[in-house]
């Protein structure tokens, strides 16, 4: 049985190197994050090779910072936890290799955590901390929407004998919602990551100006029930999922592109990117006010309409799944859960339906290691440890 319940976690699945110390899955003693946004911003997205290189540079100082913030040493730990997937293979390997080395050197267990499970536990960690570690509604089943730059999944998360089980209810068949935000922002000459820019600028546009719509996803008869060959289908099967709970965001990206071309907005977008980020007079740290000065009303209306449509689709399918399952509790987590409009509309709809909805703090919404440590606590209690052969699994599924 664990001693003091201290777990050091390492997260390196994408473009943030993070380490944290969490006690018994309910008390965060430290959380350190080294962001790579500045490295990848010039490319409008994450470059895997650069991400791996930056993780190599940051992982040791980030872990040292987490231990120092917690005022502990490696000798005080009960276990090491690390993200084993899904994510970028090279990036994952940096965290896994270092975590395995620490585990071996300290002779303490190594726990492998699925990144998606970590996001779900970000909400549960937040709730436990607010209740000082005591039992809460977090111990009850919940429908979890994990929505980020790389994932859009619906899970039924259920506690079972001190651990958790996850049943896949719905998912995207192509792009994640956060990826759509990033690509649309890049198309409009805005910065990376695109979510915060679009969310801030959407406040100044008319969300009903451009009538974007999502069509129902239908089973492809020629596939004979097999999942389509998409990057999303590699991480979890979709053939047996209800089409009503499947997401698709590639279409709205194309719709925005066609709107930009039809209304000749590309020259303005290129000029905007030059003025804000790459030109000789571009500000060192462009602000929303700087971006506003480069946007006409038509562009702002397009941005607001795009966000309104994406949030509306996420709501429609999440609440349809909730109704079908009879769930009384919804967790919304992942980087896109920090979106202002998403939080507002989900909260209002949940209140109208007399449901409980919970979000992580803004700091726990994006990738971090505290959520990995929180997810590792039930595994430590159950004695579920990683084998010596642990390696990265870029397409690691969660649930069944």
N, C-alpha and C positions, 0 to 999 in steps of 0.2 A: 504494500500500500504506500502511496506517495507520502513523503515527509512533509516539507513545508509547502508543497504544491507549486513551486516556482518553475515556470517553463520559459525558456528563451526560444523565440521563433524567428525564422528568417524567411523573408518573402522576396523573390526576384523573378517573378513570372513574366514581367513585361519591361516597363521603363522606369520602375522605382525600386531602389534597393532599400529594404526596410528590415529593422530588427526591433523586437519588443520583448519585455518581460511582463508576464501576466501571472497572477497568483490564483490558483484554483478556478480559472476560467471566469473570474468575476471582479478582479481588481487589477487594473493596469498600473504597473509600477514605472514603466517607461515605454516610449514609442519614438523611434528615430527613423526618419525617412530622408533619403537622398534622391531628389528628383532629377530626371534627365530631360525635362521639358525643353530647356535651352538648347540641348544637344540636337534634339529631333525637330525643333520648331521650324528650322530653315527648310526641312524636307516635307513639311506638312503631314508627318506621320512617323511612326517608329521604324527605324532602320535596325533590323535584328543584329547585324554585326557590331554596330556602334553600341547597341544596348548591352551586349555581352561584355564589351570592352569596359564600359562604364561600371558595370556590376563588379568586374574584377578590381577596379580601382577603389570602389566604395565599400565593399562588403566588410572588410576588416575594421575600418574606422567606424562604420555604422554600428556594428556589433559592440565595439568598445564603448561607443557613446550610449547605447542602450543599457549596458551593464553599469556604467558610471551613473546614469540618471537614476537607475534603480537602487544605487548604492549597495551593490552586491558584487560577488565574484563568481567565476565559473563553478567554484566548489560549492556554492549554495544551491545550485540547480538540481532539479529532479529529472529533467528531460530536455532534449532539444527537439524542436519541431521545425519542419521546413515544407514549403510548397513543392509538391512533386509534379504538378500539372493541374489543368491544362495551361499552356502558355508557349513562349518561344523556347525552343529546345536549348539553345546556347545560354540564354539567360537563366533558365531553370537550373542548368548544370552548375553554374557558378554557386548558387545558394546551396544546392544539394551537396556538392563536393566539400564546401566549407563546413556545412552542418555535420556531415559524416565524420570529418576530421575532428571536430569538437567532441562529438559523441564518443568516438574511439579514445581520444586523449583523456576524457573525463570518466570514461567507463560508465556512462549513463545512457538510457534508452534514446533511440531516435524515432520520432513519430512523423510519418508522411501524411500531409494534409492536402486534400483537393481544394484548389483555389475557390471554387464555387461554394463549397461547404464553409470556407472561411468567410465569404461575404454574408452568408446567412447568419453565422455566429457573430458578425459585427453588430447586428441588431440585438441579439440576445445578450451580448456582452454589455452593451449600452444599458439595457434594461436591468441586468443584474447589478451593475454599478450604481444605478439610481436607487436601487432597493437595498444597497449595502450587502449584496451577495445572497439575500434571502430569496426563497421561492417566489416566483411571479407567474404571470400569464405566459412567460417565456417557456414554461415547462409544459405547455399545452400544444397540441398540433396546430400548424399554421400553413397557409398557402404562401409561398415565398416567390416573389418576382425578383430575379437577379438580372439587372439591366446595366450594362457597362459598354465600354468600347469594344470588347471582344465577345460579350455574351448577352443573350436575351433568353432566359429560361424561366419556366414556371415549375416549381416543385411543391409537393406536399411533404412538409418536414414534420416528423412525428418522434417524440421521445419514446425510448423503449429500453427499460432496464438500465437506466443511467446513461445510455448512449442515444444516438439519433439515427433514424432511417430516412431515406429520401426517395420519393417516387416521382419520376419525371411525368409532368402533366402536359407541358407545351414547350415550344422552343422556336427560334427562328430557323427558317430553312435556308437562309442565305446570309445576309449581313446582319450584324448586331445593330441595335438602335444607336449606340454611341458611335459606331463606325459611320453611320449615316450622317450624324451630326458633324463628325470630322471632315467627311468628304464634301458636304454641302458648304461648310465654312471655308474650306480650301477653294471650292469653286467660286465663292463670292469674295475671295481675296482677304479673308479673315485669318486669324492666327490658329495655332495648334496648342492645346486641344480645342476643338471647335465648340464643345458644349457650353462652356462659360460665356463665350462671345455671343453665341446665338441666344442663349437664355437672357442675357442682359439687353441685347438689342431688340428682342421680341417685345419688350415692354413698350416700345415706341411705334409698333406697327399694328395693323388691323388683322387679327387672326382669321377673319372670314373673307379676306380679300381674294385669296386664291383657293378655289375649291378642290383641294387634294382629296383623294379617296383611296381606300384600300379594298381590293377585291378579295373575296373568299378564296383560300388556298384549296385546290381540289386535288384529289388523288390522280396521279398520272397512270392511266391504264396500261401504257406500254411498258411500265416498270414491273408489272405483275406483283405489286405490293412491296417491292423493294424500295429502300430510300434512294432519292436522287443523288447523283454524284456531285455534291457540293461540299465546300469546306466545312459547313456546319454539320452535315450529315456524318462526318467522320467522328465527331465527339459524342454523339448519342443517336440512337435509332429514332426515326420518326414515322416509320411505316404503320405502327400500331397506335399512334396518337390521334386524338380527335382533331380533325382539321380546323374546328372552330377555335382551337387553342394554339394554332401555329401562327408565327409571325413572319413577315417578309418586309424588308426595308430597302431592297435593291430598286424596287419600282418607284418609290418616291424620290430616290436620288436621281433616277432618269427623268422623272417629271420635272424636278427643279432644273436639271440641265436643259431640257427642252424649253422651259419657260425663259431661262437666261438667253438661250439662242434666239428664240422667237422675238424677244423684246430687246435684243442687242445690248445686253447688260455685261457682256464679257469685257469690253474695253474699260468700263468703269471698275470692274472687279480687279483687273490687272493694275489699273492706276491706284486703286485702294491699297493693294498689297505693297506696291512700291512706296506709297506715301506713309504707310504704317510700319513696314518691316524691313524693306531692302533698299530703299532710296537713300541718297546722301543726306537728306534732311529728315529721315525717319526718326521718331523719338526713341530714346533708349528703352523706355518701358511704355509702350502705347497703352492708352486707357480706353475705356468705353466711350468717353467724351471725344477722344481723338477719332475713334471709329465712326461715331455718330456724324461727325463733321464731313465724312466722306460718303455717307449714305443718303440717297434721296428717298422719298417716301415710298416709292414703288419697291425698292430693295427692302426697306424695313417691313413693308406689308408681306413680301415674299417670305422673309425670315419668320415673322410671327405666324404666318399660315402654315409653314413647314412644321414649326414646333407644336402648334395646336393640333395638327393632324397626327403627328407621331405620338404625343401624349394621349390623344384620344384613342388611338389604336391599342396602346398599352393598357389603358383603362378598360376598354371594351372587352378584351380577351381575358384580362385578369379577373374582372368581376363576373364574367360568364363562367370561368372555371370555378370561382368561389361559389357561385350559385349551384353549379352542377355537383360540386363535392359537399355542399352544405357547410363549408368552412366558416367559422365565426371570427377568424383572425387572419390578417394579411401582413406580411413583412415585405417591404420594398427596399432593396439594397443594391449596392454597386455604384459605380461612378455617376451614372445618369440619375440616381436617386437624389443627388444633390441639387437637381434642377428645381428652380423655384416654382414654375408652373406645374410640374409633375406633383410636387408635394402638396401644393394648394388644391389641385383638382382631385387627387386621390383622397385627401383628408375630407373634403366636402362630400364626395360620393360615399365614402365609408360612413360618415355621420348620417347621411340620408338613409342608408341601409341599416343603420344601427350596428355597424361592425367596428371592430378594433383594427386600426392600422398603425404600424410602427415603422420608423425609419432610423438608420444609424445617425450619429452626429456627422457633421460635414467632414470632420477629420477621418472618421471611420468609413465614409462612403467610398472614397478612392482607395487604391491598393495600399495596404499597411500590414504590419506583422502582428499587431495586437489581435486582429481577428483570427490569424492562424494559430496563435497561442491559445485563444479561447476555444477554438474548435478542437485543439489537441487535448484539452483537459479530459473529456469523456473517454478518449482513446487511452490516455494514461491510466485512468481508473480501471479500464477494462483490460489493460495489459496488451493492447494492440500496437505492436511495435513494427518498425520497418525492417526488412531483411538487409543483410550486408550488400546484397546485389541491387539495392535501390538505385534507380536512374530516372532521368527525366521522361515524362510521358506527355508530349505536347497536346495530345488529343484525349487525355484522361477523362472518362465519363464520370458522372455522379448519378447515383440512383439507378433505377431500372425502368 
